Amino acid sequence: MGLGNKFKQVKKAFVEANKLLGDLIKVTPSSKIVGDLAQFMVQNNLSREEVEAQADELSFPLSVVEFLQGYIGIPYGGFPEPFRTKVLKDLPRIEGRPGASLPPLDFQKLEEELRERHEEEEITPEDVISAAMYPKVFDEFTEFTANFGPVECLNTRLFLEGPKIAEEFEVELERGKTLHIKALALGDLNRAGQREVFFELNGQLRSILVKDTQAMKEMHFHPKALKDVKGQIGAPMPGKVIDIKVQEGAAIEKGKPLCVLSAMKMETVVNSPLSGTIKKIYVKPDMHLEGDDLILEIEW
């Protein structure tokens, strides 16, 4: 989320976010919900008091909204009010245990659908359960592994940061089959946003073209929303545009959704802070945005 250098602020915000949400018992996913709200507060430089005062205007992470709707049940002590009412407005609420109202799931039918969608992959019983509980995450995971292979054989630092120049490391693909790799050099960035990576593989010199996602982020030139211009709507968090809910020229009411952003398994529905007409849209689906990047303009 680009907040790695603000970890202390996020920790402090976690305390305040927890109070906002009613001092939740921390388990997955409730701990993630509090964390999502804490990051949202730090990203937008909001105090607990400001979040409470502006709750009916802010575009909260979807996990926070769904928690307040009752998607993971009713918390001990009940939902925080009037915070819940201000955030949800006229959104539907779930009463009681959410699982009690779920329709029955046909696991055999789901397995058949997975085999059709992922013909080249072996579908295990664990895959079926994963897809049943987290359908979107499962699809993203299978797409990722289809592109990059069995990344579980990499240690955490190599996976997240990549190797340092001249670093030697081993990758055990399977028992008795180990690759010895040494990172040698990086080429210049080409027009496609790629670099040629030079390395030794079991003593043999190799090179491949790899997309430099960090450089592409640095080359990101998108207009920022001006905070003193009321009709300009900026991204409340970094993320990818996964859905645009409006069209240019359409009327929009305050509190209605404009678009949906997604980053690090956290979705954020960006709601309109005012009523008016959509003047211009600056984003497209799958576009990656940084915080405060201009999403659209509203004529009010």
Secondary structure as GFF3:
##gff-version 3
##sequence-region A 1 300
A	DSSP	three_ten_helix	4	6	.	.	.	ID=ss1
A	DSSP	alpha_helix	7	20	.	.	.	ID=ss2
A	DSSP	alpha_helix	30	43	.	.	.	ID=ss3
A	DSSP	alpha_helix	48	53	.	.	.	ID=ss4
A	DSSP	alpha_helix	62	69	.	.	.	ID=ss5
A	DSSP	alpha_helix	83	88	.	.	.	ID=ss6
A	DSSP	three_ten_helix	98	101	.	.	.	ID=ss7
A	DSSP	alpha_helix	107	117	.	.	.	ID=ss8
A	DSSP	alpha_helix	125	133	.	.	.	ID=ss9
A	DSSP	alpha_helix	135	148	.	.	.	ID=ss10
A	DSSP	three_ten_helix	151	153	.	.	.	ID=ss11
A	DSSP	alpha_helix	156	161	.	.	.	ID=ss12
A	DSSP	beta_strand	168	174	.	.	.	ID=ss13
A	DSSP	beta_strand	177	186	.	.	.	ID=ss14
A	DSSP	beta_strand	194	201	.	.	.	ID=ss15
A	DSSP	beta_strand	204	211	.	.	.	ID=ss16
A	DSSP	alpha_helix	213	218	.	.	.	ID=ss17
A	DSSP	beta_strand	232	234	.	.	.	ID=ss18
A	DSSP	beta_strand	239	244	.	.	.	ID=ss19
A	DSSP	beta_strand	251	252	.	.	.	ID=ss20
A	DSSP	beta_strand	257	263	.	.	.	ID=ss21
A	DSSP	beta_strand	266	271	.	.	.	ID=ss22
A	DSSP	beta_strand	276	281	.	.	.	ID=ss23
A	DSSP	beta_strand	288	289	.	.	.	ID=ss24
A	DSSP	beta_strand	294	299	.	.	.	ID=ss25
###
